[in-house]
Amino acid sequence: MELFSSLGQALLMAFGMFWKTGWSLVLGFLISAVLQAVVSKDRMRSALGKAGPKEIALATALGAASSSCSYASAAIARTLFKKGAALIPSLAFQFASTNLVIELGLVLLVLMGWQFMAAEWIGGVVLVIIMSLLVRLTYPAKLVEEARRHPEAGGGHQHEEPAADGGTVWQKLRNPATRTAIAHNFVMDWRMLWKDLALGFLIAGALSAFVPDHIWHRLFLLDAPAWLQVPVNAVVGPLVAVITFVCSIGNVPMAAVLWGSGVSFGGVLAFLYADLIVLPLLDVYRRYYGWKMAAYIAGIFFATMVLAAIVMDTAFTGLGLVPARDPNIRAEMSTFAVDYTFWLNIASGALALWLFRIAALNPMAAASQCEHHGASASASAGQGGHCCHH
């Protein structure tokens, strides 16, 4: 009976987290879909052939306007890199498209507060800067060229091309074809991410019900002095993320559980930053670039995430911006009422159904079937190529 009670509590927590964030997910995916439909990226590859500040900034901006699916991000970065983009802008695109996207910030705002949203977005820029410096210091020229030529197999899936190449943003939005493009992008983002999100909610619910807080306290050395706890948490956070298999927005519910269990601010941030090194993605890198380059990317990413978490923890602590911990977060997640969340979910649910209907009534030829999330996204990044995440 105790087991069944815990299972029920885990499922209730998982659903509660989904209920609290549902409207913000719809809003975030809608904004992302609009940006992809009106912002042309057809010259992206040629503009990223160098690794200067301009190219890195452009890759970061384009990543921020892209989808937040870690697998799609890896697929686009692979296409950019193998079509001539420099390594640093390619990797910068990955960090930006998984840390600077609007939907991720909105979910963090709802579940954990504006401080975590700010730390995620500011940290995304810090991640790009640190990664750029580390790659410049360790640049493996021969390995990079071998990775460009590495043979691979797989299919691809792409988002709608911007409906109109000319005109203002308002003119594009008034074009009926743009509404169809927005609907297709919205639907494909959901199809890429729904399993990640569901898995993230379920894992967070299970861990909140079955793992007592003192386990997290020991793992993250929460009784240790700050000079030891901060770096240890920055290392442990990504390692926990790696073995949970959850990436992108899907790891936010788990981050909320860690925060509610007493894990430090930096430890939670390190966990959030680590969505690009979960085990399935490491295997994707191996197939894209070969195992040597995959190992190099994993090492650079891990070091970048650890250093960024330390920087952000130190900065936010020094500025007094670390939020107060909510000891009742579990109870709040499993409490339901007819409040603003209820009405926002009703409205956003209706909007999502309307967009799904538009997409269904206007089938896109390329949207038939998708490969597994290891797909190579062979469609050019200039067309906004994304792989579907199954």
Order of alpha helices (4+ residues) and beta strands (2+ residues): alpha-alpha-alpha-alpha-alpha-alpha-alpha-alpha-alpha-alpha-alpha-alpha-alpha-alpha-alpha-alpha-alpha-alpha
